[in-house]
Amino acid sequence: MTDCVYMLGEFARVHGPEIHNLLLGFSSCLLGTMSYGDSKAVFRRRCEEIGFTAEVVELIVNHGLDTMAKFAFSCNFSPGSSDESPLIQLSKEIFKRAPSTVEMSCVRRLFSESYANIAADIKNSVEATDDMPTRKLAPAERAERLRVQQRQLAGINISGPYEPGDALVDRCIAIYDADRIQFIPWDICTSREHEILHGSKRDQTLTFDSTGALKLHKQARVEPCSTASEIQVRYCLTRRALAMEQANIVSFQNMEAWSEKMMQARLEEPPANYVKTSMKQLESADRKLFLLISEKTREGIKCNAQGRPIDAVFKQCMESSEVLSLLQPRPGGGGPTTRPSEGPAAGEPPAKRIKGGGKARGKSFSKFQGTTDSFVRIPKELLSLGSVAATPKGHRLCFSYNLKSCSNPVDKQRCSKGLHACAVKGCHGQHPAVECTRAKRE
């Protein structure tokens, strides 16, 4: 690929400066939104690190050469060529005088580095495969995107729990590069604080490369964040919206409007004989929204002359009946409930209190205090997690669901064995006990 770019440079040097606009447009089409070659922040940082003064950097940028992609094709010169008169002429046009020896050395270094980086970017875009590691933003480009977002969204303090983590932003960048929308789970929408405090782990797996050879693949993995409460989920949704806007996938306003709609559905009081919208329903609606967006953006999600393709169809997908129906409260509240076979007889009031629910009686028993002389057998796996037999209101819990072995659908509110809720004491969320983060902490 380097030889290809060298041949393009030689072709431009022979056929005159008119061909450079064509080459520059060709390289931009290949690079798309390459964060390094097309980043203005990275270009400024490299100019300063190479040795240019602030005044010289402004002269270069004011000349229209504000990225490495533009600078690499700014004259009919290629590194290694014996005739560098085009590069000298370009330096005179930028400085409006004859450059010094030190300035020419910096110009040569900047031009060679820009040329090499653009060649590498074009090669990576052409030879991209599915098993390639996620491309990471350069630190200067990452900081610049955050500064731009902070200026645009003055009403929100993008720091602390609101600042999206680097891994989340890189994942959104990878989605944009793939030109296909993907659902981003809530628990991986980590904050920068979470990444700093918990660090990341490197998973090693054996994979096959494009040639069929077996290789060891290392991938960084960040510990997932907690989504046990509404406020934690709300933070995750805000971080996801900020990261997706930094990656130029969708506007923050659209994603924030969808997050508000989900939270309103969750906090809204249901009608009589209906239960409140569960977090599982919110997740199902969120997945359905991404699925509809993917159907509407089959031609790609990259920004074009008309704007972001997802922004054009987002409101239509968000207000579709397929999505809104999943946010509606479901029947079940206030009506008769099906009691498990080991529970009290029909017509008896539910138990009001449980003593020793998280402690073993003998080895694997706990006493259910709702009725006299009734015992509930709790599996050892759940006892080790601090589980109880029923909720504080006396509703029995399905142990099979908490062990992820229930034959009934997991999205069902209850089955004949009890409620489908977490059995960990003090939690009772919409997830099995074996996946409860609170149990792991205890």
Secondary structure, 3 states (H helix, E strand, C coil): CHHHHHHHHHHHHHHCCHHHHHHHHHHHHHHCCCCCCCCHHHHHHHHHHHCCCHHHHHHHHHCCCCCHHHHHCCCCCCCCCCCCHHHHHHHHHHHCCCCCHHHHHHHHHHHHHHHHHHHHHHHHHHCCCCCCCCCCCCHHHHHHHHHHHHHHCCCCCCCHHHCECHHHHHHHHHHHHHCCCCCCCHHHCCEHHHHHHHCEEEEEEEEECCCCCEEEEEEEEECCCCCCCHHHHHHHHHHHHHHHHHCCCCCHHHHHHHHHHHHHHHHCCCCCCEECCCHHHHHHHHHHHHHHHHHHCCCCCCCECCECHHHHHHHHHHCCHHHHHHHCCEECCCCCCCCCCCCCCCCCCCCCCCCCCCCCCCCCEEECCCCCCCEEECCHHHHCCCECCECCCCCEECHHHHCCCCCCCCCCCEECCEECCCCECCCCCCCCHHHCHHHHHC
